C-alpha cells in the first residue's frame, strides 16, 4: 500500500521533537515517532487495539539531508504492524 498525498501532507509537518504522536486520519488511527528535529520518521497506520497498539501497516522514512538540502525523502513500506 502506497501512502497517498493527504497522509503525506500530515507527515510533512513538524511536530514535537523525539516524541510519539497519535492521531486519527479518516477511519485510520495513526501513530508516528519523530526525530530530533520533529520530522516523522516511523509510521504505524491501521486500527488501534484495546491494548493501545496499532494493528495495520508499518512505514519507515528514508530521509537524507546534506548541507540543509533534502536529497532523499520517501516512505518505505516495512510490512505488518500487529498488536
Buried (B, 14 or more C-beta within 10 A) or exposed (E): EEBEEEBEEBBEEEBEEEEEBEEEEEEBBBBBBBBEEBBBBBBBBBEBEEEEBBBBBBBBBEBEEEEEEEEEEEBEEEEEBEE
